[in-house]
Amino acid sequence: MDIEPVDAAPERAFPWAVLRQRWRNLTFVHWAVPPEVVAPLLPVGTRPDTLDGVSYVGLTGFRMVGLGLGRGPGVPYFGSFWETNVRLYSVDGTGRRAVVFRSLDASRLVLVLVAQLSVRLPYKWSAMRMDRDGQCWTYRCRRRWPGPVGATSRMVVRVGEPIADPTPLEHFVTARWGLHTRAYGRTLHLPNWHPRWPLHRAELLHLDDELVAAAGLPPPAEPPASVLYSPGVPVRFGPPVTLRRPR
């Protein structure tokens, strides 16, 4: 099986978008994790994606803005919210690289319910906020529903200089053009597209997190392998594709 290359700026692979949104003020924090730890947590038909034999778990905080259907306007109020997610990296039987979300904490209950019922994404309703002090960003999250109720995360980063030439790892954890999810007995691939990430290196000043462990992963015991910041990108999602069962 040929695995698609890690392409930082591919052409859009779908003719029309079912969803559009903007991701703003993102911080990506990643730790190395053995592939065998990740494998049982991935949807049927996918396996851990690796770089030099290692896979990664990511904790990402950002603001979602202007979520809307197709070419329509962004949904007022409900279409803009804070989000924190725990993510893994997968590859399917056709070689498509993607993200698998173990949890997505969001500050809009309606969005959480719609995402859970439609494509079974593991959204959680949480109290969240982001604060900025100069070049420092603070991301706070406290889970409301479903459990574990009260699980928290507080992450503080200092944004550094722009990255002119990202490393292979920095491409690996950000150049992702779809997600895998398991919904109603099927594994789906949801393609997305956005312009190339404008990335900055960042320094993790503080982390007090319970979301990674709540997602079924070992809590981080070592400093992160990568900390990145991006001011954000506009994003389009194409229609989902069902993964074929291997013959």
C-alpha positions as CSV (number, residue, x, y, z in Angstrom):
1,M,0.0,0.0,0.0
2,D,1.3,3.4,-1.0
3,I,0.8,6.1,1.6
4,E,0.1,9.6,0.3
5,P,3.0,12.1,0.9
6,V,2.8,14.7,3.7
7,D,1.9,17.6,1.5
8,A,1.8,21.0,3.1
9,A,-0.3,22.6,0.4
10,P,-2.2,20.2,-1.8
11,E,-4.9,21.1,-4.3
12,R,-8.5,20.7,-3.0
13,A,-9.6,17.1,-3.7
14,F,-13.4,17.7,-3.7
15,P,-15.5,19.9,-6.0
16,W,-17.8,21.4,-3.4
17,A,-17.9,21.9,0.3
18,V,-20.5,20.7,2.8
19,L,-19.1,22.8,5.6
20,R,-16.9,25.9,5.9
21,Q,-15.3,27.5,8.9
22,R,-12.3,29.5,10.1
23,W,-9.8,28.2,12.7
24,R,-8.1,31.0,14.6
25,N,-5.4,31.4,17.2
26,L,-4.4,27.7,17.3
27,T,-1.8,26.1,19.6
28,F,-0.6,22.6,18.8
29,V,1.2,20.6,21.5
30,H,2.4,17.1,20.6
31,W,4.0,14.2,22.4
32,A,5.5,11.1,21.0
33,V,3.6,7.9,21.7
34,P,4.3,4.2,20.7
35,P,2.1,3.1,17.8
36,E,0.9,0.1,19.8
37,V,-0.6,2.4,22.4
38,V,-2.5,4.3,19.7
39,A,-3.7,1.3,17.6
40,P,-6.6,0.1,19.8
41,L,-8.1,3.7,19.9
42,L,-8.4,4.1,16.1
43,P,-11.5,3.3,13.9
44,V,-11.8,0.0,12.2
45,G,-9.9,0.0,8.9
46,T,-7.2,2.4,10.0
47,R,-3.9,2.1,11.7
48,P,-1.5,4.5,13.4
49,D,0.4,6.9,11.1
50,T,4.0,7.2,12.1
51,L,7.1,9.3,11.5
52,D,10.4,7.4,11.9
53,G,8.5,4.6,13.7
54,V,6.8,6.9,16.2
55,S,3.2,8.2,16.4
56,Y,1.9,11.3,18.2
57,V,-0.9,12.6,20.4
58,G,-1.8,16.2,20.1
59,L,-3.6,18.7,22.4
60,T,-4.9,21.6,20.4
61,G,-6.7,24.7,21.5
62,F,-8.3,27.3,19.2
63,R,-11.3,29.4,18.3
64,M,-13.8,28.3,15.7
65,V,-15.4,31.2,13.7
66,G,-18.2,31.3,11.2
67,L,-19.2,27.7,11.0
68,G,-21.7,27.3,8.1
69,L,-23.2,24.9,5.6
70,G,-21.9,24.9,2.0
71,R,-21.8,28.4,0.5
72,G,-24.3,29.8,3.1
73,P,-23.5,32.3,5.8
74,G,-22.0,31.3,9.1
75,V,-24.5,30.3,11.7
76,P,-25.0,33.3,14.1
77,Y,-23.8,32.7,17.7
78,F,-23.7,28.8,17.4
79,G,-21.2,29.0,14.6
80,S,-18.4,30.6,16.7
81,F,-17.0,29.0,19.8
82,W,-13.8,27.8,21.6
83,E,-12.6,24.3,21.1
84,T,-9.9,22.0,22.6
85,N,-9.3,18.6,21.1
86,V,-7.2,15.5,21.7
87,R,-6.1,14.0,18.4
88,L,-4.2,11.0,17.0
89,Y,-2.9,10.3,13.5
90,S,-4.1,7.6,11.2
91,V,-3.8,6.1,7.8
92,D,-6.4,3.9,6.0
93,G,-6.3,1.1,3.5
94,T,-6.1,3.5,0.5
95,G,-3.1,5.3,2.0
96,R,-5.0,8.5,3.1
97,R,-3.5,10.2,6.1
98,A,-5.9,11.7,8.6
99,V,-6.6,12.8,12.1
100,V,-8.6,10.8,14.6
101,F,-10.2,12.8,17.4
102,R,-10.4,11.2,20.8
103,S,-12.3,14.2,22.2
104,L,-13.4,17.6,21.0
105,D,-14.4,20.0,23.9
106,A,-16.5,22.9,22.6
107,S,-18.4,25.7,24.3
108,R,-21.7,25.3,22.3
109,L,-24.0,22.5,23.4
110,V,-26.1,22.5,20.2
111,L,-23.0,22.0,18.1
112,V,-21.9,19.1,20.4
113,L,-25.3,17.4,20.0
114,V,-25.4,17.8,16.2
115,A,-21.8,16.5,15.8
116,Q,-22.4,13.5,18.1
117,L,-25.6,12.5,16.2
118,S,-24.5,13.1,12.6
119,V,-21.0,11.7,12.2
120,R,-20.5,10.5,15.8
121,L,-17.6,12.8,16.5
122,P,-16.7,12.7,20.3
123,Y,-17.7,16.3,21.0
124,K,-18.0,17.3,24.7
125,W,-19.8,20.4,26.1
126,S,-17.3,22.5,28.2
127,A,-16.8,25.9,29.7
128,M,-13.9,27.4,27.9
129,R,-12.0,30.7,27.3
130,M,-8.9,32.0,25.7
131,D,-6.9,35.0,27.0
132,R,-4.0,36.9,25.4
133,D,-1.3,38.9,27.2
134,G,1.2,40.2,24.6
135,Q,2.7,37.1,22.9
136,C,1.3,34.7,25.6
137,W,-1.9,32.8,25.1
138,T,-3.9,30.9,27.8
139,Y,-6.4,28.2,26.9
140,R,-8.8,27.0,29.7
141,C,-11.3,24.2,29.5
142,R,-13.6,22.5,32.1
143,R,-15.8,19.7,30.9
144,R,-19.6,19.9,31.6
145,W,-21.1,16.9,29.7
146,P,-20.6,14.0,29.1
147,G,-18.0,12.8,31.5
148,P,-15.7,12.8,33.0
149,V,-17.5,15.9,34.3
150,G,-15.1,18.5,35.7
151,A,-12.0,17.3,33.7
152,T,-9.9,20.4,33.1
153,S,-7.1,21.7,30.9
154,R,-5.1,24.9,31.3
155,M,-2.4,25.6,28.7
156,V,-0.2,28.7,28.5
157,V,2.2,29.3,25.5
158,R,4.4,32.1,24.3
159,V,4.4,32.6,20.6
160,G,7.8,32.9,18.9
161,E,9.1,33.7,15.4
162,P,7.4,32.5,12.2
163,I,8.7,29.3,10.7
164,A,10.0,29.7,7.2
165,D,10.9,26.0,6.6
166,P,9.0,23.6,8.9
167,T,10.6,20.4,10.0
168,P,9.3,16.9,8.9
169,L,7.6,16.6,12.3
170,E,6.0,20.0,12.0
171,H,4.6,19.1,8.6
172,F,3.5,15.6,9.9
173,V,1.3,17.0,12.7
174,T,-0.2,19.9,10.8
175,A,-0.5,18.9,7.1
176,R,-3.6,16.8,7.5
177,W,-6.3,16.8,4.9
178,G,-9.1,14.7,6.5
179,L,-10.4,12.9,9.5
180,H,-11.4,9.4,10.2
181,T,-14.4,8.6,12.4
182,R,-16.6,5.6,13.1
183,A,-20.3,6.2,12.6
184,Y,-23.3,3.8,12.6
185,G,-21.2,0.7,11.7
186,R,-19.1,2.5,9.1
187,T,-15.6,4.1,9.1
188,L,-15.8,7.4,7.3
189,H,-13.1,9.7,5.8
190,L,-14.1,13.4,5.9
191,P,-11.8,15.4,3.6
192,N,-10.8,19.0,4.3
193,W,-8.8,21.7,2.6
194,H,-7.3,25.0,3.7
195,P,-4.3,27.2,2.6
196,R,-0.9,26.3,3.9
197,W,-0.5,26.8,7.6
198,P,1.2,30.0,8.7
199,L,3.2,28.5,11.6
200,H,5.2,29.9,14.5
201,R,7.3,28.0,17.0
202,A,6.0,28.4,20.5
203,E,7.1,27.7,24.1
204,L,4.9,25.8,26.5
205,L,5.0,27.9,29.7
206,H,2.4,25.9,31.7
207,L,0.3,22.8,31.3
208,D,-2.2,21.3,33.7
209,D,-4.2,18.9,31.7
210,E,-6.7,16.0,32.4
211,L,-8.1,15.7,28.9
212,V,-5.4,13.5,27.4
213,A,-5.9,10.9,30.2
214,A,-9.7,11.2,29.9
215,A,-9.3,10.3,26.2
216,G,-7.7,6.9,27.1
217,L,-4.1,7.9,26.6
218,P,-1.2,8.0,29.0
219,P,-0.9,11.4,30.5
220,P,2.2,13.2,29.2
221,A,5.3,12.4,31.4
222,E,7.9,14.2,29.2
223,P,8.2,17.6,27.7
224,P,6.4,17.9,24.3
225,A,8.2,17.0,21.1
226,S,6.6,20.0,19.3
227,V,4.8,23.2,20.3
228,L,3.4,25.3,17.5
229,Y,1.1,28.3,17.0
230,S,-0.8,29.6,14.0
231,P,-3.0,32.7,13.6
232,G,-5.3,30.5,11.6
233,V,-6.8,29.5,8.2
234,P,-10.1,29.3,6.4
235,V,-11.3,25.7,6.1
236,R,-13.6,23.7,3.8
237,F,-14.9,20.2,4.4
238,G,-16.0,17.9,1.6
239,P,-18.6,15.1,1.7
240,P,-17.7,12.0,3.7
241,V,-16.5,8.8,2.0
242,T,-17.1,5.4,3.4
243,L,-14.0,3.2,3.8
244,R,-14.2,-0.1,1.9
245,R,-13.7,-3.3,3.8
246,P,-10.6,-5.1,2.9
247,R,-11.2,-8.2,0.8
